């Protein structure tokens, strides 16, 4: 296969994923063409490109945004995190200069990796991985590669005509220092200090992969630059111990264990000196920071819903979704759809390890979205991927082109179904609401984080989509308060309310996830690195933070399989709940669907009264789960023979469809399956899954 170009022909993002009437949304676009691009607005009804289903359905919305042309601008982007000092330092050529730092390298490179640079000086690792010090055209190396994932102290000197470098491994592997030196004439120190990269003509290069601690520059025994990375942990500016402060670029990972960490403390806020390091990566990139090409101010009369700004230039296309919410406290419908933008961003640009270029055949046949993050990792991968040095990516943001947040994007390209997840999969519910003539408003989880219960308090029904997995404390509190104050909450997905995330105080588009200790994890956080840097709270599963999903919606994550689904079987025979099944023939429900070919699939949630399922919860239906298709999630498994539920593993691996009421008049209807909504459009929306949801919504709306 020929090598793909570095930049997509046209790509973009919107600074704010959602907005309300009167608010302006800023669109950032990069186009490599010298021709102008066209922007057209559509309302998104269905984002599934499967020709056997509804297909991609969009309504013209030009009455709210007239089609316009804008000049194309190629906007570059520069991966790699580093720190840059806020001011220059200088010293004459006769001075004794010392550059030093404690480092934990994590990756070899074919190029040099800068630890600490300034002007013509560069303390770095050479392409062989040995400590190296360069002054002007002269450089000296120890020629002894540093051991990866071990702490070392490196020091470069220029003094009395001698350029020297010393490296010393720390901890249990400590031994005699390794030294090297060569002759070098005096060189003046003049420039801006950088940590973790060199900056040449405003562009960074020679990015370091690994942790850096206690970098400093000393001249004639006077400290010109020094920073303690244990300070201002939640910020992007590190105050100085001497000299200028340091601005961090591209959000390197903080609250990571340092050279002094000895496992006696796991919380960085209790012993900051044990966490005085920053982990830099050559592929850190989250907020692209592009200039705004055009803005769209949401009109007062624009219906709440999902919209797509479609861009076209010289035969190339791009589509940028965004979400229009009503004015706070001014609902326009009785039902509200919760859009999981946190989850979209956390999964943003997920490069699946099973991606294969052969998927492009189906993509082409279906006219689906053509670009896959696995082929464009330079746009920044998701928190379900690894950095190039093997460490897990713990930051996510929507302020960059997210290739999988697009209409028609296929997550699975070789399944006998639509193969959708997240935004396109949630459109099965949206298209169903339109097909049934049910009016709805949109609210995002970010709205819940900011406004709390007030964002949803007036709605009779609040429904999730397929996978509301990632939440802050504030968004969970809002849902709890809605339910406990008489709201009717529908949870139509699986693996929901699972991971705790944090939002950066200086950039509300930056999210942090620490995959601590337990759960189905794409990677495992390092020991001692379970507390968020952004807010200082313990990360990982909400279950490990005392907020198990069963306590919110009666069910919680139990089992995961491949992307296939099975049907439910009706369980309850209580006539009091016949209304749920009105119009449904037989006991088998959802043995069809565009997601996994069944309504109960991929990730399943079950009841557990020991950890929060209410005593009055009614088991309406239970999945007929195939025998060997699923694994029990780690937090449920105790040994190879036992699990926390106390039943057999086969009994624990199930999706439970339940209904329960709460003091205050609220209720929860939960389906326990990611693939449930994929069955709604089947047979032109005329099927038993569709009928059950319509019955539930009609009762709650009445």
Protein Blocks (a to p, Z undefined) as FASTA:
>chain_A
ZZddfbdfbdcddfblbdcehiacddddddfbfbdcdddddddfbfcfbfklnojadddf
klmoccdddddddddddehiddddfbdcdddfkbccddddddddfbdcfbdcdfbdchjb
ccdddfkopacddehjbccdehiacdehiacddddddeehiacdddddehjlbccddddd
ddddddddeddddehiaceehiaehiaedddehiacdeehiafbdcdfkgoklbcbdcdf
ehjddddehiiaehiacfklgolafbfklmmmlmmcccddfkbcfblopacfbdcdddfk
lccddddddddeehiacdddddddddehiafbfbdcdddfklmmmmgopacfkbcfklmm
mmmmnopafbdfklmmmnopafkbccfkopacfbdcfbbcdfklcghiafblcbcbekpa
hjlmmmmmmmmmmmnopacddddfklmmmnmmmlmmmpmbdcddfblfbccfklmmmmmm
mmmnopacddfbehihkbccdddfklmkbccdddehiacdfbdcdehilbcfklopaehj
fklnopafklmnopacfbdcdddddddddfblcfklmmmmgoiacjbehiacjehoiabg
hiacdddfknopafklccfbacdddfklcccdfklpmblmbcfkopafklmmccdddddd
dehhiacddehiaklmmmmmgghhiafklmmmmmmmmmmmZZ
